[in-house]
Amino acid sequence: MTIEIKENLNGSILDIGGGGEGVIGQIYGDKVIAIDNQQEELDEAPECCQKRLMDATDLLFPDETFDHITFFYTFMYMTEVTQFNAICEAARVLKTDGSINIWDCDIRAAYPEPFTVDLDIRSGNKSIHTSYGVVKKDKQSSDSITQALKRAGLKLVFLREEDGHFHIQCIKE
């Protein structure tokens, strides 16, 4: 699957689940604080942004700290309950009129066989290839994520879907 990231995110960015390949950090650089709940993932990420060990459901930032928040193939590693709690925390630390961008995929079955996805990411002159995989019992879809966003009081701006992958943008009013 090819993903093109065209969003011009000006201002501060919190990238939740930003360890590993650190895709958002690679694209937006020093505007990004990437958090992950696994130190190994942060250690693996390139040195292109700030990195902090932190739980997405207990963000250690004051209210309304960030202009933008991103989740790049992060929800696939969370249960449905954890997804909602992470969305609520993201909404808390997001500035009014700030945006949340979510790139992820529909997962109908990831147990007992793992669910895997190969991605080619492009943004400007940057090209990144990566793969993600997970074993979990929770299903997810663009609909389940948009419903959680709405329950958290966020306003959907757009939803783009292609071949089981989606990009959702919402704002905090």
N, C-alpha and C positions, 0 to 999 in steps of 0.2 A: 504494500500500500504506500502511495506517495502522499505526503502531507506537506502543504505549503503554508508557512506561517508568514502572513502579510501584515499582521497587526502592528501599528506603530504605537507602542506603549511608552508614552512619555511619563516620567516620574518614577517613583519607587515601585518595585515589584517584589512581592513575596511569592516564591515558587515552592509550593508544597509538594514534597516528595521529589525534591530536586537533586538527589544524589544520583549515583550511577553515571549515566551518560551526561547528565547536567545539560540537557537540551536547551532549556530556557536561559540558563546562565551563559551558555555558549553564544546564543543569539543576541541577548540583551546586555551581557557583560556586567560592568560594575553597578548598574542600576538594580541588580538582583541580590536578594538574600535568599539563598536556597536552604530549606530545612528538610531533614529526613530523620526518621526515628531509628535509623541504623547507621552507626559510625562507619562501618565498612563501605556503605554506599557513598557517604560523603567523602571518604578517603579516595574512592575510585573516581569521583567527579573531577573534571579539569579545574585548574586554578584560574577561573575566569570571573568569579564572583565571591561574595561572602558566603560561608557555609556554617550552619549551626545544627547541632543535634537537638531535635525538638519533636514533640508529639503534636500532630495536626489537630488533635482534639483538646489540647491545652496549650495554646499559643502564648508565649511569654512576652507579648508586646502589648502596649496600651491600646485602648479603643482608638479607632480611626487613624491608624499609623500609615497605611499603604494606599497608594493611588490605584494599584492593580494587584490582583492575585491570580496565580496560574496553578492549574493542576494538569500536568502533562502525563497521561497514562498512569495516573496515581490511584484513581478510584478502583481500578481492577485489583489492587492489592488490599482493599478494605472491605469489611462486611457492610451491609446496608446500614446498620446502626452507626458504625464508625463514619461512613460517608456523610450521613446527616449531621453528626456531631462536628465533623471537620468543616462542613459547609457553614454551620452556625458560628463556629469560631472564626472562619474566614470573613463572614459578614461583620462580625464584631470589630475586627482589626482593619476592615476596609473603610476608607474615607467615603463620606457621602458623595454621590455621583461617580464613585470609582467603579471599576469593572472587574469581573471575575471571568476568566477564560478557561474553559475545560476542553481538553482534547482526550478522547478515550474511545472505547468500543463496546458494542453489544456483546455480552457473554451469556450464552444460553446454557452452556455446559462446560464446567472446568473441574469435574470430579467424576470418576477417579482419574480420568486422563487429563493431563494439563491442557490449558488453553494457551496457545502461543500466537504471536503476531510479529511479522517483520515489517519494519518501517524505513522508508527513505524520506528524510525530512529536508526541506529546502526553505531557506530564508535569505533573500538577497543573493550574495555569492557564497553563502555557507551551505554545505551539504553534509548531512549526518546519516549514517545507516546504523540501525540498532534493532534488536529483537527483545521482546518482553514475553514472559511466560508466568503462569500462575495456576495453582491448584486451589480451588475454593468451592464451597457449596452454594454461595449466594449467586444469584443471577443479577445482571445489570443491563440496563438499556438507556437510551437517551431519554425515554419517558420516565423511568424511575429517577434519573438524575434531575430532570427538569421539575418533577413533582417535589423533590427534596428542596430544590432551590426556592420554589414558590412557598413551601411551608416555612422556610427560613426568612421569608419576607423580601426576597430579591425579585427584581423584574427582568423577565426574559427579553433580551434584545434580538438575538437571532439563534437559530439552530440550523446547522448544515450537516446533512447526513450523506454518506457515500460508502457503499460496500460494507456496511456493518460498523463503520467508524463515524464518530460525530465530533463536531466542534460547537460548543454552546458558549454564548456570551450573555452575561446578565449584569445588571447594575444595582447599586444600592441607592435608593432614593431618600 
